[in-house]
Structure formats: structure tokens, C-alpha cells
Amino acid sequence: MSNDPLVQTTNPDQILNLSYPYEIEISQSKSGSNHVYIVKSLKIRGDSASEVVEETGKALNVLKTYLDALNQM
């Protein structure tokens, strides 16, 4: 796993060219009055199984943080 510092950007071209250890694709729909979030894909990159499991936990934590923030709105 690379120890390169994280780069924060909002430029779409730069975002597409960054390399992340994981990629989450989610979609949202509405079922009655409930909002439903669907994890369409979860891709984890790593050189070892333990590294992939660790990154999976981090990716899911990012998703949970995002959804918690939405619930606070």
C-alpha cells in the first residue's frame, strides 16, 4: 500500500486520475417515505488478503460516515 499523502481536490479531472485503495458505487432510490441506498459495487485493491480486509473496513466506514451525515441533515 502506498504511503503517499492524501490529496484533496474538487477538480473532476484530478479526481478521476487519483488512485484510491477502494471504490464504492452506491445508488439511491425511494421506497414510500424511506430512502434506500444500494451498494452497487465495492472494489478493494491490495497486495494481500489481510490488506484487502483492512481496506474493506475503511471503505465501509467512509460509507457509514457519509450516511450518518445525511441523516443529520
C-alpha positions as CSV (number, residue, x, y, z in Angstrom):
1,M,0.0,0.0,0.0
2,S,1.3,3.4,-0.9
3,N,2.2,5.8,1.9
4,D,1.8,8.8,-0.4
5,P,0.0,11.7,1.3
6,L,-3.7,12.1,0.5
7,V,-4.6,14.9,-2.0
8,Q,-7.8,16.8,-1.5
9,T,-9.3,18.2,-4.7
10,T,-12.7,19.1,-6.2
11,N,-11.4,19.3,-9.8
12,P,-13.2,16.4,-11.6
13,D,-10.2,15.7,-13.9
14,Q,-7.9,15.4,-10.9
15,I,-10.4,13.2,-9.1
16,L,-10.6,10.7,-12.0
17,N,-6.8,10.5,-12.1
18,L,-6.2,9.8,-8.4
19,S,-5.6,6.2,-7.2
20,Y,-7.6,5.0,-4.2
21,P,-7.3,1.7,-2.5
22,Y,-11.1,1.3,-2.8
23,E,-14.0,2.3,-4.9
24,I,-17.6,2.3,-3.8
25,E,-20.5,2.8,-6.2
26,I,-23.9,3.4,-4.5
27,S,-27.3,4.4,-5.8
28,Q,-30.3,5.9,-4.1
29,S,-34.0,5.3,-4.5
30,K,-37.1,6.0,-2.5
31,S,-39.4,3.3,-1.3
32,G,-42.5,5.0,0.1
33,S,-41.2,7.6,2.5
34,N,-37.9,5.7,3.1
35,H,-34.7,6.5,1.2
36,V,-32.9,3.3,0.2
37,Y,-29.1,3.3,-0.5
38,I,-27.8,0.3,-2.5
39,V,-24.2,-0.7,-2.7
40,K,-23.9,-1.5,-6.4
41,S,-20.2,-2.4,-6.3
42,L,-17.3,-2.4,-3.8
43,K,-13.8,-2.8,-5.3
44,I,-10.8,-3.2,-3.0
45,R,-7.2,-3.1,-4.3
46,G,-4.4,-4.6,-2.3
47,D,-1.5,-7.0,-2.4
48,S,-2.6,-9.3,0.4
49,A,-5.8,-10.7,1.8
50,S,-5.3,-9.0,5.2
51,E,-4.7,-5.7,3.5
52,V,-7.9,-6.1,1.4
53,V,-9.9,-6.9,4.6
54,E,-8.5,-3.8,6.3
55,E,-9.3,-1.6,3.4
56,T,-12.8,-3.1,3.2
57,G,-13.4,-1.9,6.8
58,K,-12.1,1.5,5.9
59,A,-14.3,1.8,2.8
60,L,-17.4,0.7,4.7
61,N,-16.6,3.2,7.5
62,V,-16.4,6.0,4.9
63,L,-19.8,5.0,3.6
64,K,-21.3,4.9,7.1
65,T,-19.9,8.3,7.9
66,Y,-21.4,9.7,4.7
67,L,-24.8,8.1,5.5
68,D,-24.7,9.3,9.1
69,A,-24.0,12.9,7.9
70,L,-27.0,12.6,5.6
71,N,-29.2,11.5,8.5
72,Q,-28.2,14.6,10.5
73,M,-29.4,17.0,7.8
